[in-house]
Amino acid sequence: MDIKDFVAANKHVQFDSFRAGVFYYNVIHRITLDTYQFQVPIEDIGTATLFAIDKSIFFMRWIRKSIENKTFIKI
């Protein structure tokens, strides 16, 4: 899975839900148009502001972590 397919120009993430200290966001693959979900732990946010819809490039860190630790799931 290539992270560039999720953070390409004009790609966005959308907030899905919050549970047990974790924000869940969805992102759409630029070629297959499949939707994937990734996690953003609240303790990893620091002083950042999270919006309901934002550019996926700002979430590249968490998308990469989710791909690496196998929590990046197709929904």
N, C-alpha and C positions, 0 to 999 in steps of 0.2 A: 504494500500500500504506500503510495507516494503522497507525502504531506502537501506537495504543491497542488494537488488536485482539490484540496480543501481551502487553501489560502490564496488562490489565484486572484487576479484583479477582479474587483467588484463582487467577491464572495462574502456572504454574511453568515453569522451564527444567530440563532434565536433561542432565548431562554425557554426551557420546558418546565422545570420544577426544582424544588429545593427540599431536601430530606436529610436529616441526621448530619448536618454540617457540610453538605455537599450541594453545589449548584449543578444542575444538569442542563446542558446546552445541546442543540441540534445543529448540524451542518450538512449541506447537500454536496455530494460528489459532483464535480463539474462535468464529467463525461457520462456517467451512468445515471445520474440524477437520483441515486439512492440516498436516503437520509441516514445519517449516523449520529449517535449520541456520545458525548464525552463528559467527563466530570471536571469540576473546578472546586477543589476543597476550600472551605471558608478560611482556614488557617494559612492558605497560600496566597490570599488576595492582598494582604497588607492594607495599604490606604487607597488601593485602586477603586474606581467606580465601575460597577457592572451595569450595563444597559440591557434591556430586553432584546434589542436587535442591535448588532454592532458588526464592524468589519472583522472577518475571520482572521486576518493577519494579526490583530491584537490578541487573539486567543491561541496563536501558534504554539506557544509554550505548553499549554494544557492539552492541545490536540496531539502534539508530539508525545507527551507523557502518556496519554491514554493509549496511543498506538503501541508504544513500547511496553506498557504493562498489561496489555490485552483487555483494557476496559473500554475501548473504542468499539461500540457495538452498532450493528446495522439494525434499524428499527422499521 
